[in-house]
Amino acid sequence: MQWSLILLFLMAQCCFIDCQLYQFHYINQNKTWTEAQQYCRENHTDLATVTNMKDMKRLINISAGDQSEAWIGLFSKPEFNRTWFWSLPGVEFNERETNWNQGEPTDGGSENCGAMYQDLKWLDGLCQWPKYFLCYDETNKTHKYHLIQDKKTWQEAQSYCRENHTDLISGTKQLQDEEVKNLINSDFKHLYIGLFRDNWRWSDGSSFSFRHWNNNFNFPQSNSGQCAMTVFNDGGRWKNMSCAERKPFICYHDNVILIKENKTWKDALTYCRDHHDDLVTITNMDDQRWIQEKVKNASTPFVWLGLRFNCFKNIWFWVCKKISYQNSTSAGWMNNCNTSGAMQAGGEHRWFQRNDTEELNFICSKV
């Protein structure tokens, strides 16, 4: 009973805190990309990793003065292998879950954008070919998928979907939806989907697939080292150039940390409060994506979160706030005492209730 009351008190004290899991910092100093990377790692966390359009708006808002360009943490080298990604943030490409047409992908050096035949089979092709395309809209509960019968290049199609819906249709789950099958007919030879490949990587080693290139960018592999910058007077769109150019840059500071020590939930809570701030709180899908990238490096199959069940009130709640976002294995969890919430380190990174006495890695928020 005493433990429950302590948690309820903490929940009341913290419920008005609005924390960002990472912060961007504009550095108005001209440096090469490598010098900027070193500066960010010494003074913050790393050069900016950009995960979605919300991040892009944050980057644009922190730009200063008449500077029009700034390095971000995306770079390419000739030795990097081209990798397939889905355009929609948070959807990971899985080699075991594909629907390539026979003989595809052809692996041509310039065929780096994905399309779909009317039989739902995939193919790769040139990104500059104008095609019809499919958009996904996560906010539309009636019609999530939209066939756009206006031929555009792949990048133009991506921009259209992000401006008018959510993104290009992405992932096998979406592509196999009955609504999608009903949209397709034999009149369409093939349609763009949110599949692309490139050899660009983030400085911090994360696998986020978000890209925001300008319309002059070409996907083929670079012949020399290239780095990305955001162009503020072009809506923040990115362009690539030699890493030796000297430009201002954007760092990010990570406000969460994975602790690769095995502790019970209560010991993990105590550790976070003694050394950092608290066990992490996740209240939206953007936070979920940021945290699941961290837990990929865990040494245990689950990772403790700041999610706790209170027997006295018969509720699940965050250490600092009542739960407002769920990613559990099912709609209703068994309300067992002495259980707390943990995220899968692999798979779909869903949340599970685990016994408090299990010893797991955990995620702390930092001040």
C-alpha positions as CSV (number, residue, x, y, z in Angstrom):
1,M,0.0,0.0,0.0
2,Q,2.8,2.4,0.9
3,W,4.5,1.9,-2.5
4,S,1.2,2.6,-4.4
5,L,0.7,5.8,-2.5
6,I,4.2,7.0,-3.2
7,L,3.6,6.4,-6.9
8,L,0.3,8.2,-6.9
9,F,2.0,11.2,-5.3
10,L,4.7,11.2,-7.9
11,M,2.0,10.9,-10.6
12,A,0.2,14.0,-9.2
13,Q,3.5,16.0,-9.0
14,C,4.7,15.2,-12.5
15,C,1.6,15.1,-14.6
16,F,2.1,18.6,-16.1
17,I,5.6,18.0,-17.3
18,D,5.9,18.1,-21.1
19,C,9.3,16.5,-22.1
20,Q,10.9,16.1,-25.5
21,L,13.0,13.0,-25.8
22,Y,15.5,14.8,-27.9
23,Q,16.3,18.5,-28.6
24,F,17.9,20.2,-31.6
25,H,20.6,22.8,-31.4
26,Y,21.6,25.1,-34.3
27,I,25.3,25.8,-34.3
28,N,26.2,28.9,-36.3
29,Q,29.8,28.0,-37.0
30,N,31.2,27.0,-40.3
31,K,32.7,23.5,-40.2
32,T,33.1,20.6,-42.5
33,W,30.7,17.8,-42.0
34,T,33.3,15.7,-40.1
35,E,34.3,18.7,-37.9
36,A,30.6,19.3,-37.2
37,Q,30.1,15.6,-36.3
38,Q,33.0,15.8,-33.8
39,Y,31.7,19.0,-32.3
40,C,28.2,17.5,-31.8
41,R,29.5,14.3,-30.2
42,E,31.7,16.3,-27.8
43,N,29.1,18.9,-26.8
44,H,25.7,17.2,-27.3
45,T,24.9,13.7,-28.7
46,D,25.5,13.7,-32.4
47,L,24.7,15.5,-35.6
48,A,20.9,15.8,-36.1
49,T,19.0,12.6,-36.9
50,V,15.6,13.6,-38.5
51,T,12.8,11.1,-38.0
52,N,9.7,12.7,-39.5
53,M,8.0,15.9,-40.7
54,K,7.5,17.1,-37.1
55,D,11.3,17.1,-36.7
56,M,11.6,19.0,-40.0
57,K,9.4,21.8,-38.6
58,R,11.5,21.9,-35.4
59,L,14.7,22.2,-37.5
60,I,13.2,25.1,-39.5
61,N,12.1,26.9,-36.4
62,I,15.6,26.9,-34.9
63,S,17.4,28.3,-37.9
64,A,18.9,31.7,-37.3
65,G,19.7,34.9,-39.2
66,D,20.3,34.8,-42.9
67,Q,22.0,31.3,-43.0
68,S,20.2,29.2,-45.5
69,E,21.8,25.8,-45.1
70,A,23.0,23.5,-42.3
71,W,24.6,20.1,-42.1
72,I,22.5,17.2,-40.6
73,G,23.7,13.7,-39.7
74,L,23.0,11.9,-42.9
75,F,26.0,10.8,-45.1
76,S,26.9,8.4,-47.8
77,K,30.1,6.5,-48.8
78,P,30.7,4.4,-51.9
79,E,31.3,1.3,-49.8
80,F,27.9,1.5,-48.1
81,N,25.4,-1.1,-49.5
82,R,22.1,0.1,-50.9
83,T,19.3,-0.8,-48.4
84,W,15.6,-1.0,-48.9
85,F,13.4,1.3,-46.8
86,W,9.7,2.2,-46.4
87,S,8.9,5.9,-46.7
88,L,6.4,6.0,-43.8
89,P,8.4,6.6,-40.5
90,G,8.2,3.6,-38.1
91,V,7.6,0.9,-40.8
92,E,10.7,-1.3,-41.0
93,F,11.6,-3.2,-44.2
94,N,11.7,-6.9,-43.5
95,E,13.5,-9.1,-46.1
96,R,11.4,-12.1,-45.0
97,E,8.1,-10.3,-45.8
98,T,8.3,-9.2,-49.4
99,N,6.1,-9.6,-52.5
100,W,8.6,-9.2,-55.3
101,N,7.6,-10.2,-58.8
102,Q,9.7,-13.1,-60.2
103,G,13.1,-11.7,-61.2
104,E,12.7,-8.6,-59.1
105,P,14.4,-6.6,-57.8
106,T,16.7,-6.4,-60.8
107,D,19.3,-4.6,-58.7
108,G,20.1,-2.1,-61.4
109,G,22.3,0.7,-60.2
110,S,19.7,3.3,-60.9
111,E,16.5,1.4,-60.2
112,N,15.9,2.5,-56.6
113,C,12.2,3.1,-56.3
114,G,9.5,0.6,-55.8
115,A,6.2,0.2,-57.6
116,M,3.4,-2.4,-57.6
117,Y,1.6,-4.3,-60.4
118,Q,-2.2,-4.7,-60.5
119,D,-1.6,-8.2,-59.0
120,L,0.1,-6.5,-56.0
121,K,3.5,-7.9,-56.9
122,W,6.4,-5.4,-56.5
123,L,9.1,-4.2,-58.9
124,D,12.0,-1.8,-58.8
125,G,12.5,1.0,-61.4
126,L,13.8,4.4,-62.1
127,C,12.5,7.1,-59.6
128,Q,12.1,9.6,-62.4
129,W,9.4,7.7,-64.3
130,P,6.0,9.4,-63.9
131,K,3.4,7.0,-62.5
132,Y,0.2,6.9,-60.6
133,F,0.6,6.2,-56.9
134,L,-1.0,5.2,-53.6
135,C,-1.2,7.4,-50.5
136,Y,-1.9,6.3,-46.9
137,D,-3.9,8.5,-44.5
138,E,-3.7,7.5,-40.9
139,T,-6.2,10.1,-39.8
140,N,-9.0,9.0,-42.2
141,K,-11.0,6.2,-40.4
142,T,-13.2,5.5,-43.5
143,H,-10.7,5.5,-46.3
144,K,-7.1,5.0,-45.3
145,Y,-5.8,4.5,-48.9
146,H,-6.1,6.8,-51.9
147,L,-5.3,6.1,-55.5
148,I,-3.9,9.2,-57.1
149,Q,-4.4,9.2,-60.8
150,D,-2.0,12.0,-61.6
151,K,1.4,10.8,-62.8
152,K,4.4,12.0,-60.8
153,T,8.0,11.0,-60.2
154,W,8.5,8.9,-57.0
155,Q,9.7,12.0,-55.0
156,E,6.9,14.1,-56.3
157,A,4.5,11.4,-55.3
158,Q,6.0,11.2,-51.8
159,S,5.7,15.0,-51.4
160,Y,2.1,14.9,-52.5
161,C,1.2,12.2,-50.1
162,R,2.9,13.9,-47.2
163,E,1.2,17.2,-47.9
164,N,-2.3,15.9,-48.5
165,H,-2.4,12.6,-46.5
166,T,0.3,10.9,-44.4
167,D,2.8,9.3,-46.7
168,L,3.1,6.9,-49.6
169,I,1.6,3.5,-48.8
170,S,4.2,1.5,-46.9
171,G,4.7,-2.0,-45.5
172,T,3.2,-5.4,-46.3
173,K,0.4,-5.0,-43.8
174,Q,-0.9,-1.9,-45.6
175,L,-0.3,-3.3,-49.1
176,Q,-2.3,-6.4,-48.3
177,D,-5.3,-4.5,-47.0
178,E,-8.6,-5.4,-48.7
179,E,-9.3,-1.7,-49.3
180,V,-6.1,-1.5,-51.4
181,K,-7.1,-4.6,-53.4
182,N,-10.4,-2.9,-54.2
183,L,-8.6,0.2,-55.5
184,I,-6.5,-1.7,-58.0
185,N,-7.7,-2.8,-61.5
186,S,-6.2,-3.9,-64.8
187,D,-6.2,-0.4,-66.2
188,F,-3.0,0.4,-64.2
189,K,0.2,-1.1,-65.3
190,H,2.0,-0.3,-62.1
191,L,1.8,2.3,-59.2
192,Y,4.4,3.8,-57.0
193,I,4.4,2.6,-53.4
194,G,6.6,3.9,-50.5
195,L,9.5,1.6,-51.2
196,F,13.0,3.0,-52.0
197,R,16.6,2.1,-51.5
198,D,19.7,4.1,-50.9
199,N,23.2,4.0,-49.4
200,W,22.7,6.9,-46.9
201,R,23.2,6.4,-43.2
202,W,22.7,8.4,-40.0
203,S,25.8,9.5,-38.0
204,D,24.4,8.0,-34.8
205,G,23.9,4.6,-36.4
206,S,20.2,4.6,-36.2
207,S,18.1,3.1,-38.9
208,F,15.4,5.8,-39.4
209,S,14.1,5.7,-43.0
210,F,12.9,9.3,-43.2
211,R,14.2,11.3,-46.2
212,H,13.3,14.8,-47.3
213,W,15.3,15.4,-50.5
214,N,14.7,18.2,-52.8
215,N,13.3,17.4,-56.3
216,N,16.7,17.6,-57.9
217,F,18.1,14.8,-55.9
218,N,18.9,11.4,-57.6
219,F,18.8,8.2,-55.8
220,P,21.7,6.4,-57.6
221,Q,24.7,5.5,-55.5
222,S,27.3,8.3,-55.1
223,N,30.7,7.9,-56.6
224,S,32.3,9.9,-53.7
225,G,31.6,10.7,-50.1
226,Q,28.5,12.9,-49.8
227,C,26.8,14.6,-46.9
228,A,23.3,16.0,-46.5
229,M,22.2,19.5,-45.4
230,T,18.8,21.0,-44.9
231,V,18.0,24.1,-46.9
232,F,15.8,26.4,-44.8
233,N,14.6,28.6,-47.7
234,D,13.5,25.5,-49.6
235,G,11.1,24.3,-46.9
236,G,13.9,22.6,-45.1
237,R,14.4,20.1,-48.0
238,W,17.7,18.4,-48.2
239,K,20.5,18.4,-50.7
240,N,23.7,16.5,-51.0
241,M,27.2,17.9,-51.5
242,S,30.9,17.3,-50.7
243,C,31.5,16.8,-47.0
244,A,34.5,19.1,-47.2
245,E,32.2,22.2,-47.6
246,R,32.1,24.4,-44.5
247,K,28.6,25.1,-43.2
248,P,26.7,25.7,-40.0
249,F,25.2,22.6,-38.6
250,I,22.5,21.1,-36.3
251,C,23.2,18.9,-33.3
252,Y,20.8,16.9,-31.3
253,H,20.9,16.2,-27.6
254,D,19.4,12.9,-26.5
255,N,17.2,13.0,-23.3
256,V,16.9,9.3,-22.9
257,I,19.5,6.6,-22.3
258,L,19.5,2.8,-22.4
259,I,21.0,1.2,-19.3
260,K,22.4,-2.2,-20.1
261,E,22.3,-3.4,-16.6
262,N,19.8,-6.0,-15.4
263,K,17.6,-4.8,-12.6
264,T,14.1,-5.3,-11.2
265,W,11.6,-2.6,-12.1
266,K,11.8,-0.9,-8.7
267,D,15.6,-1.0,-8.7
268,A,15.6,0.4,-12.3
269,L,13.3,3.2,-11.1
270,T,15.7,4.0,-8.2
271,Y,18.7,3.9,-10.5
272,C,17.1,6.3,-13.0
273,R,16.2,8.8,-10.2
274,D,19.6,8.6,-8.6
275,H,21.6,9.0,-11.8
276,H,19.3,10.7,-14.3
277,D,15.7,11.7,-14.1
278,D,13.1,8.9,-14.2
279,L,12.1,5.8,-16.0
280,V,11.0,6.8,-19.5
281,T,7.4,7.8,-20.4
282,I,6.0,7.2,-23.8
283,T,2.8,9.1,-24.7
284,N,2.7,9.1,-28.6
285,M,3.9,7.2,-31.6
286,D,6.9,9.5,-32.3
287,D,8.2,8.8,-28.8
288,Q,7.6,5.1,-29.4
289,R,9.7,5.1,-32.5
290,W,12.6,7.0,-30.8
291,I,12.6,4.5,-27.9
292,Q,12.3,1.4,-30.0
293,E,15.5,2.4,-31.9
294,K,17.3,2.5,-28.5
295,V,16.0,-0.8,-27.2
296,K,17.4,-2.6,-30.3
297,N,20.8,-2.5,-28.5
298,A,19.5,-4.1,-25.3
299,S,21.0,-7.3,-23.9
300,T,17.7,-8.6,-22.5
301,P,14.5,-9.5,-24.5
302,F,12.5,-6.8,-22.8
303,V,13.3,-3.4,-21.5
304,W,11.6,-1.7,-18.5
305,L,9.5,1.4,-19.1
306,G,8.0,3.8,-16.5
307,L,4.7,2.0,-16.8
308,R,3.2,0.6,-13.6
309,F,0.0,-1.2,-12.4
310,N,-1.5,0.2,-9.2
311,C,-3.6,-2.3,-7.3
312,F,-5.1,0.3,-5.0
313,K,-6.6,2.3,-7.9
314,N,-6.8,-0.6,-10.3
315,I,-5.2,1.4,-13.1
316,W,-2.1,1.3,-15.3
317,F,-0.2,4.6,-15.3
318,W,3.1,6.1,-16.1
319,V,5.3,7.0,-13.2
320,C,4.7,10.7,-13.9
321,K,1.4,10.6,-15.7
322,K,-1.7,8.5,-16.4
323,I,-1.4,6.4,-19.5
324,S,-2.5,8.2,-22.7
325,Y,-0.9,6.0,-25.4
326,Q,-0.9,2.2,-25.5
327,N,1.1,-0.3,-27.6
328,S,0.2,-3.4,-25.6
329,T,-0.1,-6.9,-26.9
330,S,-3.9,-6.8,-26.6
331,A,-6.6,-4.3,-25.9
332,G,-7.0,-5.5,-22.3
333,W,-4.2,-6.6,-20.0
334,M,-4.7,-8.8,-17.0
335,N,-4.6,-6.5,-14.0
336,N,-2.1,-8.4,-11.9
337,C,-0.4,-6.8,-8.9
338,N,3.4,-6.6,-8.9
339,T,3.6,-6.1,-12.6
340,S,5.0,-3.3,-14.7
341,G,5.3,-2.5,-18.4
342,A,8.3,-3.4,-20.6
343,M,9.0,-3.0,-24.3
344,Q,10.2,-5.9,-26.6
345,A,13.8,-5.3,-27.6
346,G,13.1,-6.9,-31.0
347,G,10.1,-7.8,-33.2
348,E,7.4,-5.1,-33.3
349,H,8.6,-3.5,-30.0
350,R,5.3,-3.9,-28.4
351,W,4.7,-3.5,-24.6
352,F,4.2,-6.4,-22.3
353,Q,3.4,-6.7,-18.6
354,R,6.2,-8.4,-16.7
355,N,6.7,-9.4,-13.1
356,D,8.5,-6.7,-11.2
357,T,11.1,-9.2,-10.0
358,E,12.4,-9.9,-13.5
359,E,15.8,-8.3,-14.1
360,L,15.9,-6.4,-17.3
361,N,17.7,-3.5,-19.1
362,F,15.8,-0.2,-18.8
363,I,15.4,3.2,-20.4
364,C,15.9,6.4,-18.3
365,S,14.9,9.9,-19.2
366,K,17.6,12.5,-18.6
367,V,17.2,16.0,-17.2
